Amino acid sequence: MRAQTNSANSGADTVVPFAPAFENAGSDSSDQLDRAGQTILQMLHNAANLADANSQHALDMAQKLAHQLRAAEARIAELEAEGQGYQDRAERAEQWLHRVYAEIQDRFLKKDEQRAAVSGAPRRKA
């Protein structure tokens, strides 16, 4: 069986023999079994380390994105408040324009109409 280890660790293929050769069937089989077991454990540790690193990276990204989301929500709230302030100012300005218009109507145009009625001159259209 050939298993590739993480390229960051060694970059080389690791050979794990399953059965000893017939001429080395004696004490060498225990050594091969131990080496195979150690290799499997090392591969398992490497996989666990990689999984931990991936998990940590995912958590870091989630925290970063959550922070950006909170900042965006805060900015949206600021902009909405600012927009509401401009809306209020626009409404007040409209009220003032209406009041000025009404004052002009009352003070100038009605006096012109009254003068015209007294003098008999034709009325001006507003």
Secondary structure, 3 states (H helix, E strand, C coil): CEEECCCCCCCCEEECCCCCCHHHCCCHHHHHHHHHHHHHHHHHHHHHHHHHHHHHHHHHHHHHHHHHHHHHHHHHHHHHHHHHHHHHHHHHHHHHHHHHHHHHHHHHHHHHHHHHHHHCCCCCCC
